Amino acid sequence: MNEKIREDIQLRIEKLVEKTFKKIIEKATKGDSLEQLVKSLIIEKIMAKLKILIRRTVVKKVAKIVVKKSVDKFWNNHRDQLLNIVENLK
């Protein structure tokens, strides 16, 4: 693997990593519970995967609401199991 990434792509990756860490730190210092932090990360991950399919801003907002409700529903149905997994991550 002697391939190199173009410099502009490398800079975009570094900026995305920095932005992501800032978001996580901001949410953690805001006083959100670990449960809320995990949920928001899951929602952001799902939205990133949907980004390819969703182009319009209005649709993105509606999709985010639907994703949030779905994540909350799944979390409530599997709360004990998921909290156990989160506790083991500490």
RAJOTA-V785044 format. One line per field, one symbol per residue. psi: psi as a letter, one per 20 degrees, with the letter a starting at -180 (. if undefined). A space follows every 10 residues. Layout:
psi->???
//
This chain:
psi->mjqqqqhhgg gggghggggg hggggghhii jqrhghgggh hgghgghhhi hhhpgqgghg gghhgggggg ggggghhkgg gghggghih.
//
